[in-house]
Amino acid sequence: MPSSRFLAYVFAFWALALLAARPAIAQSVLRDTETEAVLNDMAAPLVEAAGLDPGNVQIVLLNEPSINAFVAGGQIIYIHSGLIDAADTANEVQGVIAHELGHITGGHINRFDEGVGAATRISLLSLLLGVAAAAAGAGEVAPGIMMAGQRAAIGKFLAFTRVQEASADAAGAEYLSKAGISGRGSLTFFRKLQGELSRRGFRRNDETEFVQTHPLSSDRIQRLRETYQADPAWEAPDDPALQARFSKVKAKLFGYLADPAQTMRLYPESDGSVEAHYARAYAYHKQAKVEQALAETEALLAMQPDNPFFLELKGQVLLESGRPAEAIESLRAATRLTNNAPLIGSIFGHALLATENAAHLSEAEQVLRASVALDRRNPFAWYQLGQVYAQKGDEPRAMLASAEQQVLRGEFAPALRSARGAEAGLPTGSPDWIRAQDVGLEARAALERQRDRK
């Protein structure tokens, strides 16, 4: 019936707006100490050039195969794993980061309501006109009016986003220049995107230009080429050390995410590079081929004996293969060499507990407390620390660790109960007692927000 189609147009528009506003909802975060360090080091000079506080800017990697990056509020840049896979150089990714910083400094997420508001007015007007046409007896015309109105509304909204994209391009070019980083990688990456669009059948015409949220790749390439080539940083060489680190994490990510057969095709046994050994180690580990995975880690350590991430990988393979006692030495060294990196420390603490040796309990508590002190938003570390306290018979602190873990997982009702139990058993006024109150307040506030939305 016309009325159902009528509503479908309305909901289609709002679905588009919602996706644009909340693109990260259904995507999982990938956390890895080495990868995060590389991304942060790639971003650091650009963050400084943008005039932002490095402590407030966060780079988050998402397990999503499409080629994309975005900001969605605050000073957080989300990068898809597919973008890392598509990039050949660290410089290419730096061009993307510079662009996203342009969105942050431009306040584009905060101005999102401007674009939605203009589109909403058109959408509502088309709704009223459609209703009026139906009431006047021209029911067959009403859906057409609605469709035209919704297309105009979406067009208005996408035109708004294209202006923001152009602004972010200009700001990104400025930040690359200030940081002394060449825009060559940015241009190379845009050419890749242009090739991807062509392979998918997009061509330059009014229809495709209308539906694209970004300016057409050819237009962006031409405009940015002129800007970048005139910049003194155009001929600046890439940082070889940063590129080597990027190549390793790219191979590591591929080995971790891809089907093992794909990994072996891209990195065959005949390839003796660091990247190939890294990727194959993960491929073998995913297939539970423990000895082959360990052979690859030993090959890596033969080349770089003190690389903490190779030591972490060896320990991880041993731990996840049911050999925690053998994993301890490598994980202890990796934790020490990274100055107690929280993610590595949480794996080390897990290995100590997994031995079921009471002699390791004190070290596990020390390591895990250090991990959560440096990164409180790590539910796995909180779970392990809770296990330590439970084994020691310290129920109040075990409940506090459970509350921390539960609130991070969005389990607010259990978190509130755990926090109250912890508060009741902890010494009044102690740091842990105060923290139990804070976690309880956070859980209670989240529950109230949930009730308000119903």
N, C-alpha and C positions, 0 to 999 in steps of 0.2 A: 504494500500500500504506500501511497505517497508519504504518509506521515512517518513510517518507519525509515524510509530512505532519507527523509527530511532530517531526522534525528541522527542518522548515520553520518551525514556530512558534518554536523556540529561536533559529534564525538571524535571524528577523525582529526579535526583541527586541534581539539584540546589534547588528544593523544600526542600529536606532534609537539605541541608546546610542552607537555609534561616530559617527554623524552629529551627535549632540548635542555630542560631545567635540571633533570635528574638522571644523567646518563650513566652513573656508576652504580645504580641501585642493585642490579642483579649480577654484578661482576665480582670476582674474587681477587683479593689482594695477594700478590706474590712477595714474600719477604726473604731476603738473602743478604747477609752482611756485606759480602764482596760487591754484589750488584748495586746495593744502595750506596756504598762508598764511591763507586765509579760514577754513578749518576749525580751524586752530590758534588763531587769534584768537577764534573763537567759543567754543572750549573753555577758553581761558586763565583767565578769571575763575572758571569752575566747577572747574577743577583746583585752583586756589588755595583755593577754598571747601572742597574735599574734603580739604585738608591734604596733597596729593601734590606731589612735585617736578615742575615743568613739564618738566624735561629728561628725565624718565623716562616720561612719558605720550606715546603716539604715536597719531595718527589715521590710519588706512589706508583708502583708498577702493578698493572692489572693483567690477569690471565685472560686475555682477549686477543684472538688471532687477527682481527682487522687492524688496518694501519690508521691509527688515530692517536690524538692526545687532546686534552681539554682541561679547563679549570671549571670547578663547580661550586665555588664559594670559598671564602677565606683565601689563603695563600698556598693552596695545594695544587700541584700540577700532576694530573693523572696521565700516565703513558701506557699504551697498550703493548703487550708483549709482541704483537704483530709488527709494530713499528720498529722495535729493536731488531727483529728478524729481517725486516726489509732494508734497514740501514747498513751500509758497508763501512761507514766511518763514524768516529765519535763526533766529528765536525758536523755531520748531517744531523745528528740528534741534538747537538748544541743549537743549530738553527731552529729546530722545533721548540726547544726550551725557551729560546729568546722570544719567539712568537707568543708562546703562552704567557711569558712574563709580561708581554705587552697587554694581554687581556687583564692581568691582575692590576697593573699600574693604571690601566684605563678605566678600572672600576666597571667592567662590562657586565659581570654577573649581577652587581648591584643595580645596574640600569636595565636588567632584563624586563622588569615590569613596564618600562616605557614601550618596548616593542610589543609586548603582549597586550598592553592597554590599547594601542592604536589598532591592532588587529581585532581585538574584542569589539571595539565600536563598530567596525565594518561588519563583523559577524552578527552582532545583534541587530543591526539595521537590516541585513539581508533576511534575518529571521522574521522581523516584523513585516517586511514587504511580502515575504512568502505567505505569512498568515493572512495578510490583507487580501492577497490575490485569491487565496483559497476561499475566504469569506465572501468575496465578490463573485464567486462562481467560476473562477478561472483556476480550478484545482490542478489542471494539467500543466499550468505554467509555474505553479509554486515550486516544484522541485528544481526547475531550471534556474529560478531566481536564487534559490538557496545555494545551488551548486556554484553559480557565478559569484555569489557573495562569499562563500567559503574559499574559493580560489583567490579572490581578491584579498581576503583576510590573511591567508597563508602567504601570498605574495608580499603583502605589507610586512609581515613578520620576517620573512627571509631577506627582504631588502634591508631591513634593520640589521640583521646579523651580518650581511655582507659588508656593510659599512664598518661594523666592528672588526671584521677580519682584516680589512684594508688598514685600519688604524693599528691593529696589532702587528701587521707586517712592517709598517713604518717604525713602530717602537722597537720591534725585534732587531731591525737593521741598525738602529741607533745603538742598542746595547751590544751587539756584536762589534761594532766599530769602537766603542769606548773600551771594550775588553781586549781589543787588538786581535780579535778572532775573525778569520776570513769568512765571507758569505758564500764561498764556493760550495760548501756542503749543503747549504740551504737551497741553492739553485739546483744542485744535483738531485736532491730529494724531491723537489717540485717536479722535475722532469720524470722521475719515477712515478709520481702520482698521476701525472698527465698520461704516461704510458698505461697505467692501470685503468684509467677512465676509458682510454681508447679500446683496450682489450675487452672491456665490459660493454662496449657498444655505444658509449656516450659520444656525441658530436656537438660541435658548436652550433647551436640554433636557439631560437627564442624559448622553446619548451625546456631544454636542458638547463639553460641559463636561469630560468625561473625556479626550477626545483633545487638548484644547488645552493647550499647554505654558505658556501665560500665563493669568492670571485673565481672565474674560470682560470684554470692553471696556466694557460698561455698568457693571459693578461698579467697574472701575478709574476710569472717568470720574466716577462719583458720589463715590467716596472722595477722589479727588484734587481735585475741584471744591471740596469743603468745605475741604480743606487750603489750596489756592491762594487762594481768595477771602478767607480770613481773614488772609492774609499781607500785610504792608505793601507788598510789591513787586508786588502784583496790578495796580495801576494804573500801574506804571512804563512809560513809553513805550519802544517798540523803538528801537534805535540806528539812525538813518537811514543813516549811512555804512556800517555793517555790512550793512544790508539791501541797499543799492545794490550792494555788492561781491558779496553772495550771489546777487542776481538775475543779475549778469553771468556768474558761474561756472556757474550753473544753465543758462543759455542756451548757454554755451560747451560744457558737457558734453553737452547735447542735440544740438547741431550735430555734435559729434564722434562720438557713438554712434548716433544715429538714422539711419534711411534718409533720404537727401536729400529725397525726396518728402514725407516726414512733416515735415521741417524747414521746407520751403517752405510747407506748409499752415499750420503754426503761426506761422511768421514770414514772411508774404508780403512781396513787394517794396514794397507800400504802407506797410509798417511801417518808420518811420525811426528807431526807438529804438536805443540802444546795444546792447541785448540782441539785437535782430533782426539788426543788421549782424554781430554776433559769430557768431551761429548760422549765418547764411547764408554767411559766409566759409568756415566749415568744410564746409558742405554743398557749396559749389561746388568747394572743394579736393578733396573726396572724389570728385567727378565729373571731376577733371582739367580743370575750367574755370578756367584760370589767371587770365585777365584779369578775369573776374567776381569771383574770390576776392580778387584784388589791389584791385579797385575797392571791395570791402567793407572791406578793411583801411585803405585810404586814407580812406574815410568815417569810420572809427573814429579815425584819427589826426588828422583835421581837427577832431574834437571834443575829443580829448585827445592832443595832440602828444607829450607826454613819458610816456605810459603805457607802461611797459616790456613789458607783456604783449601790447599791440597791436603793438609793434615786434617782439617775438618771433614773433608770428603772421606778420607780413609776411615776416620772414626765413625762417621755416619754409616758407612757400608757395614762395618763390623757390628755396630750397635743394632742396626735394623736387620742384621742376619742372625741375631741371637747370640752374639759374642761380646757382651758389654765389657767384661773384664779386659779383653784385648783392645777395646776402643779407648780405654781411659788415657793411656799414655799420649796418643795422638791428640785427643780432645783437650787434655790438660795443656799441651804445648800450644795448640791453636788458641786457646783462651788466653794464655800468657802473652803470646805474640801479638794479639789484637787488643791488649790492655783491657781484658774482660769484656769483649764485645757481647752485648746482651743475648743476641740470638745464639751465638756459639756457646756462651755460658749456660744457656738453658738446656742445650743438647748434652753438654758435659755433665750438668747436674743430673739429667735423666739417666745417663750411663752409670753414674755413681750409684744411684738408687737401684737401677736394674740389676746390679750385681747381687743385691739382697745381702750385702755384707755390712753389718752394723758399724764396722770400722770406718766406712766411707760416709756415714751419716753427717758427721760434723762438717766435713769438707763440702758435701752437697748443700747443706744449709748456707754455708758461707758463699758459695758460688751463686746459688739461686737468689739469695738476698741481694747480692751485687747486681745481678741481672735485672731484677724488678726495680731496683733503685735507679738504674740508668734508663729503663724502658718499662714503665708501668703498664703499657698497653700490649702486654704479651700474655694472653690467657694460658698458653702452654707452660710458661715459666711459673705462673701462679699455681697451676694445678700441681706441678712437681713440688713446689715449696709447701703446698698444703699436705702432700704425701709425707714430706719430711716431718712436719709438725705432728701429723697423726701418728707416725711411728715413734715419735718422742713422747707422746701422750699429752701434748700441748693443744688441747681441743679448742680453746678460744682463738689461738692464732691460726689453727687449721681452718676454723670457720671464717676468719677474716680473709684468708687466702681464697677460700671458696667464694666469698662475697665479691672479691676483686675479679675473679675469673667470670663469675656469673653476670656481673654488670657489663663486662666487656662483650659477652655473648648475647646481650639483650634479654637475659633471663632475670627480669627485674623483681618479680615477686619472690623467687628463691633468694636472690641477692639481698633483699630487704630482711628476710628471715635470718639469713646467715650473719648479716651485719649486726642485727639486734642481739643474736646469740653471742657473737664475739664481744660486743660492747659490755654485755652483762658479766662476762668472765674475765675481762682484762682489767688491770689496775687503773683506777680512775685517774684521769689526767695524763696517762702515759701516751707517748706518740702513737702507739698502735690503737689505743682506746679512741684517740681523736680521729684517727684514720677510719676506724669503724663507724664513727658518727658521720664522717664525710661521705663514705660509701653508701650508708643508709639514706642520707639526704638525697644523694644522686639517684638512687633507685626509686625512692618515693616520688621525686619530681618527675621521673620518667613515667611512672605508673599514672600519675595525675595527667600528664600530657596525653597518654593513651586513652584515658577515660574521656578527656575533653574532646577527642577526635571522634568518639563514637556518637 
